[in-house]
Amino acid sequence: MNPSAALATAAGGAAFLLFTLELMAAKALLPRFGGSYLVWSGAIMFFQGVMIIGYGWVHLGSRWLGAARFFRLHLGLLLLALPPAFLWMPRLTAAGGPEAGFLLPLAQLLAVSCAIPFLMLATVGVATQRWLAESAGAESDVDPYFLYGFSNLGAFLALLAYPTLVEPNLTLAEQMDWWSWGCLLVVAVQAPLFARPPGATRAAVPASHLPAWRPVLRWLLLITASNTLYLAVTNLITMDLAAVPFLWVPPLALFLLTFALTFGRTPWYPDWIRDRFYLVVPAGVFQFLLQSQGFVAAPGLMIALHLIILGWVTLVCHGELRRARPERAEHLTGFYLVLAVGGFLGGLLVGWWLPASGLPALVEYPLGLMLASAGLALDPESRRWERRDPWILLALAAVVGGWPLAAGLGRGQAWESLPGWLLLLPLLAIFGALRFRPRPLTAALGLLALAAPLTGHLAPHHTLLHAHRNHYGILRVWEQDGRRLLRHGSTQHGAQHLDPARARIPQLYYHPTTPMGRLLVDLPVTPLRMAVIGLGTGSLAAYLQPGQRMDFFELDPDAVAVARSHFSYLAASQGAVGVILGDARLSLERVPDGRYDLLTVDAFNSDAIPLHLLTLEALALYRRTLNTDGLLLFHLSNRFLDLGPAVGATARALGGRVFTLANPPPEHPDAYPSRWLAVAWTAAPAQRLLRLGWSEQAAIPALSPWSDAYAPLWPVLTW
């Protein structure tokens, strides 16, 4: 194998393994952190931090040690890092969950399980480029940056392979075994090259000889922008669906594909892409504001719109990075070190700082656009005005923004939608007018990011009482039409009448006319012990009678504080109420066998489903905690997913009989349509369900039970 082919194989193979590891690690840790959509952002931030260390080693080591000594020492370190790849990776699947905290425990678990193998692989792409640059000689026209294109192509292939080939066919333990052998193969490919010095060497360059600050700042802004927007789009998608590799992959694959296109041997970055960036910005702003106000499309359309905006913006950012790359070989590793720092800053912003700030909006979306505009503002080249651009702007507004108005008309809510449109259309015009003026555009996007948390106060006819964001979502409490309501993300999770005479009547999905309400009213008054996974407003506590007990299992401590401070269901309950903080699966592992008569699973963050609470392993745990005639209930109301068949198949695999009931249209103005699924293992609860109008669900042979190893989401998406 010639050196170029060996280097390309090593760079592509290492990237393939790097991104496979990121997906494996985040998937393994999801159940231990409540299935939060921010597990992925937190993991990305950790891995970007490790990448800075790897890139820093290659940058400084190659400058201080000289080419020959550096590459021999580097090969020795690669060989020393192989044993942890085989010995430490299994710690991921055996890791226990934290009792408190989020980011620090996540980083600790990743550090003790896979930091060293990841660090080993993170150095390969930059080291191979440095070897090629040193070997080519000072007068060569060889461009080592094509290896970065191969690296991103390998990562892109990993993202295609993982949800389609790897995850469905291999357990996590098997995936880690194959991954470790892949590490050995990558080291073997590059070992013969690194064992000998490069064929030519360049003159030493003083460490103080660095690029000017302006290009470095531009690199940093562009890469931070693309990482921030990529993670923001991932958050917007997974917050309303589920935190699973199937949904992590499309944004990241597109992010990497734009790198591969712009850094290949024949870069693809046409002028029309760059010149239309300022038309995509208002489209992104428009889409962000619509979704922040609760306009939600079908999953396929929502994902497609976000991916179009993400792909365009990242292609511009990465294309500009390619154009602004350093030509001198001694600056190559510094360039990649800046890219690693920018990636880490994007992950830090999205994965830690913004959720920890409590700002009740996904402001990372406009921030990503703002940083991209700021990076372009440092470009000395001017933009051209083209006469047809206003028409393109109007067409883009019609295509991107037309579906919410049509949806409002279809639901008879056009007049409620109109005030939002009156605010959004001028914003679109403003951003359109600034499209070729990057500095004012950057300032306008910054103002939008600052104002985004205040948009909750703009909706008519309601008073916002509380708004807060953390690592599990965005909680809002407001009063409207004599009721106090709780919204988690884009979904209403509970309500209570302000009138004391009606305050004890559960609302929305738990009203006495709903399937859950009728079942609880029908239960015998004899002492009962019930468990509920997911607190919401605590509405179900209103059904308790003296002598009965209900334990709520809630992951989010802020949700508990909101339920106690803004709603009175828990305090006014006639029975005993307990609230157990932490992930429900971890908490239920400590519960004695047969403790509960009824267990209800209603733990959606926004409309996102915590898949680890719907698998075979989870249902087996629920069955253990129920008594002989115990009943298991699932609240499966969802705008995007038809969960009933998959959960039913999983329950039948454990020998349960599955029943379903829905209540559209509502029989009472305080009730919302809801869909429920119940599982009974004995005749007595099954007969009660049939008497209350529940129907037994027929099996669908094509559906397999969900498990912790594999729970395919695409069959249940309501595209």
N, C-alpha and C positions, 0 to 999 in steps of 0.2 A: 504494500500500500504506500503510494507516494505521500510526502509530508502534508500537502494540502488536503488530500482526501482523509488522512488520519486525523488532522486537526478538525476538519469539518465534522467527522464522525464523533470525535470526542466532545466538541462543543454542542452538537445537536443532541447526542445521547445524554450528556450531563443535564441539559435543560429539560429533556423529557423526564428524567428521574426527579429533578428538582420540583417540577410542578405536579408530578404524580405524588410526591411526598406531601406537598402542601394540601392536596385534596384528601389524601389518606389521613393525615394528622387531624385536620379540621373535622372530618367525618367521625373519627374515633372519639374526639372530645365533645362533639355536639351533645350527646346524652348527659354528660357531666356538667353542662352549663345551661341546662333547661331548653336546649334547642334554639337559643337566641340567634337572631339573624346577624348579630355582631360578632359571633364566634369567628366567622370568616374574616372580617375586617381586623379583628385582634390578632388572628394567626398571621395574616399578611403583614401586619405591622412588625410582629416578632421576626418573621423571616427576612423582611427588609433590613431590620437592624443587624441580623447575623450577616447579611450580604455586605453591609458596610464594612464589617470587620474583614471579610474575605477580600473585598476589593482594596481595602486599605493595606492589607498585607502584600498583595501583588504590586500595588503602586509604590509603596515605600521600600519593600524588599528588593524589587528589581532596580531601583535607583541606588540603593545603598550598598548592595552586595555585588552588583555586576551580574551580567547575564548568566555566565556559566555556573557560578556558585549558587545564584538564586534558583535556577531551574533544578539543579541537583537536590538542594535542600527542600524545595517545594515537592519534588517527587517523594522524598522521604516522609514528609508530613502527610501526603496523600496515602501512603502505605500504612502509616500509623493510625490513620483515621478509619481504616477499613474494619477493624474489630468492633468498634461501637455500632457500625451499621448492622452487624449480625447480632450483637448482644443487647443493645439498648432499645432497639425499635419495639420489641414486644411490650415495653413499659407503657406504650400508648394505650393499648387495649386493656391493660391492668390498672390504669390510673384511676384513683378515686376522685370523686367530685369535691369541690370546696364547700365548706359550710357557709362561707361569706366571701364577698369580693367577687371580682370578675377578671380584670385584666392581669393583675399580678399572679393569681393562681394559674391562669391560662398560660402565661409566659413561663412560670416555673415548671409546669408539666411538659411543655414543649422543650425547655432547656435540658431537662434530665433524660429526655427520650430520643430526641433527634437533632439537637443543635450541632453536634460535631459532624455527623454525616452530611447535614445540609451545608455546613461551612466548607467541607471538602469539595462538594460539587459546585458551590457558588463561585469558587475561584477558577474553575476550568475554562469558562468562556473567555474571561479577560486574559488569563495566562496564555491560552493558545494564540490569541491575537498578538500579544506581546512577543511571543516566540517567533511568529511569522514576520512581524515588523523588524525584529532584530536580525533574523536570518536573511531577510531580503536585502539589507544594506541601505545605506543612506540615499543612494542614487536610484533605487528601484522604484518602479511605478506600481508595485503591488499594493493593493488597498486591503489592509487586514480587516476592515469593517464588514466585509462580506460574511465573515465568520459570525458576526453578531446577528446577521440575517438568518444563518443556519441555526443559531442558538434559539432564536425566537420561533423558527419553524418547528424545531424539536419540541418546544413548549406547547405550540399550537397543536401538534399531533397528540401530545399527551392529554390535552384537554378534550380532544375528540375521542380518544381511545378509552378514557377512564369511565365515563357514564355508559358507553355502548358496549365495551368489551371486558374491561377489567372488573368494574363493580358488579355486573350481573353474574359473573362466572367464578369469582374468587372471593373467599372470605378475607377479612382484614388481615388475619394471620398469614394466609397464603400470599396476599398482596405484598406484605412486608418481606417475606422470604424471597420472592422473585425480585423485589426492589433491591435487596442487599446483594444478590448475585449480579444485578445490573451495575451496581457501583464497582464491583470487582472488574467487570468487563470494560467500563469506561477508563479505569486506571490502567488496565493492560494495554489499551489502544494508544494512550499518550506516553506510556513509560519509555518506549525506545527513543522518542524524540527528546523528552526532558532529561534523559540520562546523558545525552551528549549536548555540548554547547551549540547555540545557533551557528549557522555557516558563516555569518558575517556579523560584526558588531559595530555599533555606532559610537562615536566619541561621547565620553561622559558629559553630562549636562549638570551644571550646578543646581542644587535643590531649590534655590531661590528663583530660578528661571521659570516663571509661571505665566499662564495666559492673563490677559488684562481682566479686570473685575467685571466689565460689562458682558463679555461673552459667558463668563462663568455664571453670573446672575441670570442670564437668559436661559442657559441650560437648566438651571435650578428651577426657574419659574415654569418652564415648559413641561418638565418631567413631573414636577409636583402637581401641576394642573391636570395632566392626563391621569395620574394615579388617583387624584382626588375625585375626578369625575367618574372614573371607572368604578370606584368603591361606592360613590353616591348612587349610581345607576343600579349597582348590585343591591344596595340597601332598599331602594325604592321597589325593586322587583320582589325581593325575598320577604320584605315586611308584610306584604299582602298575600304571599303564597306559602312558602316554606323555606327554611334554611337547609338546603340539600345540594349536593354536587351538581345535580341536574340543572339547577338554576344558577349556581355559581359559574358554571362553565361558559355560557354564551357571552357575557360581558368580558370575561378574562380572555377568551379565545379571540374576540374581536380586537381587544387591546393588543394582544401579541401579534395578530395578523397584520395590523398596521405597522408594527415594528418590522416584521419580515418584509413587507412591501417596500418600506422606505429605506431599509438598510441592506437590501439584496445586491447582487452583482449589477443588476440593472434596476435601479430604484424606480418605483412608480409613485410619483407625487406630482400630478399635473397642476399647471397654474390655475385651472378653473376650480380645483378643490380649495386652494389657498384663497383665491379671490372671492369665494362664496362663504367663507367662514363667518362673515358678518351678517349673513342671512340666516345661518343656522343658529346663531346666538339668540335672536328673538324667539325662534321656534322652541329652543330649550327653555327659555324663561317662561314662555307661554305654557308649555307642558308642565313645568314644575308648579306654577301657580294654580293651574287647574287641579292637579292632583292634591296639592296642599289644601284646597278648598273642598275636597271630597268627591270630585268628579273621577269616576273609575270606569275604565273601559274593560272589554273582554281581555283575558290574559294575553292572547296572541297579539292583539292590536297594541295593548299597553307595552308589551316587551318589544315589539317591532319599532314603535316610535322612539322608545328610549335608546335602542341599539343603533338606529339611524343617526341620532344626535351624537351618541358616544363615538360611533365609528368615524364620523366626519371630524369631530373635534380632535380625537386622538391621532387621526391621520395627519391633520395639520400640525399638531404639536410634535409628533415624531418626524414628520417631514422637515420641519424647521430645525429640529435637532440634527438631522442628517446634513442639512445645508450648513449648519453652524459648527459641525464637528471640527476638532483640531487636525491639522495636517501633519504636525510634527509627532514622531513616534513617542517621544518622551512625555507628551501630553495625553497619550491614548488612555493610559490607566487612570490618570486624573479625571479625564472625561467620564469614565465609567464610575469612578468613585462619586462624582457629583450626581450622576444618575441614581446611584444607590441611596445617597442622602436624600434626594428629592422624593424617591419612592417611599422612604421611611417617613418623611415629613407628611406626605399624603396619607399614609396609614395612621400616623399619630393623630392627625387632624380628624379623620373620620372614625377611627377605631377607639380613640380615647378622649381627646379634648372636647369635641362637640357633644358626645353623649354625657360626659362628666359635667359639662357646663350647665346642663338643664334647659338649654334653649329649646322651646317646643316647636321645632321645625327642622327639616332636613336641609339646613342651610349649606351643606357641603356641595349641593348641586349648583347654586349660583356662584359659590366660591370657586369651584373648579373652572367655570366659564370665565370668572374674573381673572384668575391666575393665567389662563391661556391668553386672554386679551393683553394682560400685562407683559407676558413673554413676547408677544407679537409687537407690542409698543416699542420694544428695544431693537426691533429690526430697522436698520437704516433705510431699507428700500421703501418707497412710497407705493400706495395702492392706486389702482386705476378706477375711475368712475365710468360705468357702462350704462347706456341709456335704458337697457331692458331690465335693470335690476329692480326698479319699483314694481314692475309687473310680476317678477319672480317672488318678491316679498308678499304681494297680495295673494298669489296662488298658494304660497306656503302657509299663510295664515288660514286660508280656506280649508286646506287639506288637514293641517295639524289641529286646528281648533274647531273644525266643523262638527266632529262627532259629539262633543258634550252638549252643544245646543240641540242637536237632533235627539240625543238621549233625553234631554229635559223636556222637549216637546212630546216625545213618546210617553213620558211618565206624567204628563200634565203639569210639569213644574217649570214651564218656560219663564214665568214671571219671577220665580225665586232665582232662576239662573241669571236673569237679566242684570241685576246690580253687579255681579261679578264680571260680566262681559263689559259693562260700561267702564269698569276700572282697568280691565286687561287690554282692551283694544288700544287705548292711548299709550299704554306701556309698550305694546308692539310697535306702534308708530315711532315712539321715542327711540327705541333700540334700532329700528330701521334707519332712522336719520343719522345715527352715530356709527353706522356700520363700517365706514372707512376712516374713522377717527379713533384709533385704539386707546388713546389716553382718556378722553371723555367717556368712552365705552367702558373702560376699566372702572372708572369712578362710579358710573351708573350701576354697574353690576355689584360693586362694593356696597352702595347704598341699598340695593335690593336685598343683599345678604343680611344687612343690619335690620332691614324692615321686615324680613320674612317672619320672624317670631311674633310680630304684631298682627299678622293677617287674621288670626282668630278673632280679633275684635271688630273686623270689618263686616262679618256676616250680619244681615239684618234680623231683627226680632228676637235676639237672644243676648244674654249677659254672661260673659265668660268669667268664671270664678277662680279657676285654677288651670294651669298648663305647665307641664313638666316633662322633660325627656330624660331617660336613662338608657342603660344598655339593653333593656327589654322592650323599648318602644316609647311612644309619646302618649301621655295621659292628659285629657282635657275634661273639665267639669263645667257645665253651664246651665243656666236656667232659661226655660222657654215654655210659654203657655201653661204656667202653673206647675211645671215639673222640673226637677233637677236631673240632668242626664250625664252619663259617663261615656266618653268616647276613647277607645284605645286605637291609635293609628287612624284608620279611616272607617272604623266600625263602631256602632253604638253597643256598649256592653252592659248597660243597665240604666234604670231610671227610678225615680221616686216622686210621688206627689208631695207638694209643699203643704197641702191642706192636711192638718193633723188627723182629720177623720178618715182620710184615705191613705195615709202614709204607710200603713202596714200591709197594703195590698201590693204584692209583687207586680212588676211591670214587664213589658216587652216580651221576651222569650219565656218568662217564668210566670206569666199571668195565670190565674186559676183556670182559664179556658184553654190553655195550651196543653200539649201532651204531658209535659212535666208537671204542670199544675194539677191536672186531673189525677195523675198517678199519686202524687203526694197527698192530695185530699182523700183519696181512696184507701191509703195505707191504714192498717189498724192502729189504734191509739196506744196499744201496748208499747212498753219501752222499746225504742228503736235506736240503733247506732248507725249513723250515716256518714259517709265521706264524700267530699266534693273536691275535685282537682280543678282549681281556678276559682278565685274569690269574686272578681267583679265588684259589684256593690254589696254583695252579701245577701241578695234578695231571697235566696232559698231558706235562709234562717227564719223568715217570717212564717214558714209552714210548721215550725217546731211546736210541739205541745209539751206541757210540763212532764218531766221524766225522760224526755227524748234528748239525744245529743247529735250534733253535727260538727264534724271536723273538716275545716277547710285547709287544703294544701296549696300554698301560694308561693311562687318563686320570687316575686318582685316585692321587696319591702315597701316601696313607694305606693304600690297598689293597696297594701294593707292600710297605710296611713290615710290614703284618700277615702277608702271605704269607711274608716272610723270617724274621720273628721267632717265629711260632707254628706254622709248617708247614715240613717239611724237603724237600719235593719238588724245589724249585729247587736246593738245595745238594747233594742226593744224586743228581742226574741224571748219567747216564753220558755224555751228549752236551754240546754247548756250548749255553748258554742266554743270551739277551740280553733285557733289559727296556727298552723305549723308552717314555718318559713323554710324554704329550700325546694330543690327539685323534688317532684312528687315521687318519682321512682326511687330515689335515694331514701326519702323519708319513709315510704311504705315498706322498704326492706327491713325496717326496724319494728314494724307493726306485727303483733302476734297473729297466728293463723285464726281465721274465722271470726275476726273482731267485728266486722260490719255486716249489716243487713242489706244495705244499699250503697253502691259506689257510683258516682257520677263524674264523668270526664268532660269538662268544659273549659279548656285551657288554651284558648286561641289568643294570640297577640295580634291585634287587628284581625285580618282574616287568615293569617299565617298559622299553619298547623305544626305543632311539635311532634314530628313523626315518631320520635322515640317513645311517645306515650300511646302509640297506636299499633305497636308491633306484637308479634307472638310473645316475646319475652315480657313485654309490659302487661299484656292480657293475662299471662300465666301468673304474674305477680298479683294482679287484681283478684284473680280467682282464688288465690291462696288466702287473701285477707277477708274474703266473703265467707259467710257461714253456708250451711248446706243448701238452704233455700234463698240464698242471696241473689240479688239482681244487679246487673251491671248496665249502666246507661251511658250513651254518648250523645252529646249535642253536636250535630253535624251540619247545622245551617252554615252555608258558605256560598259566596257569590261566584267563586272561581273553580271550585272543586266538588265533584260528586263522590264523596267519601264512602257512602253507604255500601256499595258492592265490595270494596277492598277491605273495610273493617269487618263486614259480614263474613268474608272468606277467611279472614284471620281468626275470628271467633269460632267458626265452625271447625277449624283445624284443631281447636282445643275441646271439641265435643259439645259446644253450646248450641242452643236453638236461638235463632236470630229473628227479631221482630222490629218492624219499622212503623212510624206514624208521623204524619206532618199535618199542619193546621192552616194551609192556605185555602181561602182567604181568612183573615182573623174574624172571630166571632164577637170581638169587643174592641173598641177604639184604643184601649190601652195595651192590647196584645199585638205582638209582631208574628208574622209567619215564621215557623221554625220546623226543623226536621230532626227527628230523634231516632236512635237505634238502641234496642235493648237486647241483652243476652241473658238467657236463663238456662240453668243446668238441671233443673228439676221441674216437676209438673205443676206445683203450686204457683210459683211466680208466672209460669207460662199461661196458666188459665186466667190469672188476674189480668194479664196483658190482653188476651183475646177478648175478655169481657169488656175491657175499656176501649175496644175498637182497633187495637193494634193488629197488624197482619204479619204473618210469617214470611220472611224473605226467602225467595228461591235462590238456590246456588247458581253461580255463573262459572261453568267449568274452566273457562279460559283465564280466570283470575287466580293468581297464586297468593297465598298468605304473605303479608308483609313481615319482615324480620329486621333485627338490628343490622344485619349484614346487607340487606337489600330491600328497599321499599320504593319501587318505581312510581314516580309521580305522574308521568305523562299519560297513563291510561285513565286517570281520574280528572284531568283538566277539562273544563268546559270551555273549549276554545271559542 
